[in-house]
Amino acid sequence: MVVETSALVQRRLGAEAVRDLHDRLLRPLSIVWIDKATHDAAVSALLAGGPMTLVDLVSFEVMRRLQIETAFAFDRDFARQGFALVP
């Protein structure tokens, strides 16, 4: 998500906004870096024909492995995968 969000912010708002994103928002958060096994599991799900993005599939895999049940997301795919949504 960090890569996807950084790219989106850079494209829409520019380099200074990316700096603010990393310094002010991401720095205090715990970021989970994925390993090969997590990536491979998400790619397998993607290749199985799911309509979701690789980014979403990685998120689902990480959340399941960490036993996270609630997502702060507007993407209904999280709910379809069995996660509670906030807001």
Secondary structure, 3 states (H helix, E strand, C coil): CHHHHHHHHHHHHCHHHHHHHHHHHHCCCCCCCCCHHHHHHHHHHHHCCCCCCHHHHHHHHHHHHCCCCEEECCCHHHHHCCCEEEC
